């Protein structure tokens, strides 16, 4: 959006509620503006509080006072000085990008604080049965991983806020100040040279006046002498008739001489007056040049003070921003490490007994496998089949639980070791040890030889259906056909498959882990660029974790 007035040009950002926030002064004669209006403009545009605004107002008033006496440009242009002032003020302007980052970071911080208040970890973990531990749904895992992703996104936002800067760089500021200092020294040198020339011309003027006075006295004296001589000759004219011709000649000669003397004096007076007028014009021109140089030197010195003052305010604001960002990074980095350590400790305590229990189930299943082949009576056979079915169901539940937790740990590990420039995590040795322990548990889980289950062996299942009573037919037929051992080998992951009728399949768990990893890597950069944060897509709902009948 753009709207203008005779002396101001306003730029507004429609995405912000408090627009406009950026103003540019045009190089025209400004109208009279009240101080309250200027304070309001500074409150909208400049960073800092009332003290900073008052300091900037005082500096601008000093510049305006110096600018009133600056009319004729000698070395520095008015437009260039105004551009320097504008670039210096831009260092104190409110940055819309920083406001957006602060708003986004504030929302993320609030979410993290709420999650910390709701999820206070306890040092003692109570023992739970196998059915209660399998109640750990994908929704709970995604909530924990969402907290880790929020921490990662907050770190990226704070680092981008730290890199944003306004106004001139230190090198540009030093270059401008040095240039103005050089111009100030040049103006002072020009002023001193002009003063010397005025002194020289004044001495020449005094010499000319002295010569004029001497010449005038000389001609006046000559004029008096000739007048006396003329009077004597006129007296002799009556007395000496014989010598009339001689006297007339002498008279004409004297008159010619006095006429020449007067004409010479008039010509000299005219030339002397022209010299005096020329010297007076030169003196006025040099005096005007001195006034302009002094006024411009005062303006340049005021600009130097203004640039130094605004630079101090800018550096102070930058240091405060960097200290705040570093504090937030350290605070939420520690929270990230503590949260990861807590989750890994809980997963470790759950996986250890689960693997031990799985080994016992494998031994029990191997012991029950041979006993079912021998002929037995009807009641004892049904009890043996039910016992084996319970063992297989418990084995599948433990297998689904272990695979779910190991995939969640992989996603956490990928997020934890994502590197950001300027981020250093404290006390990460404990997290690394926990990751190593989880890897050992995974290897121990992979080393367990998976038994052949009755649901995965169609030949044995048909044999048991023919030997059992007709009551067992509906129970076996109601189950879904499981995956064959050939299909299980095609996955190539080394982990046993999970029964689809009761829990989430291995393919769903691998897809969830890969999607969470991709969200952690790609979404952080996209969310910062588009100024919005999307929750990670939920690949599995709680209904998919329960048994499908």
Beta strands, then each sheet from edge to edge (+ up, - down):
strand 1: 2-4
strand 2: 8-11
strand 3: 22-25
sheet 1: 1+ 2- 3+
end
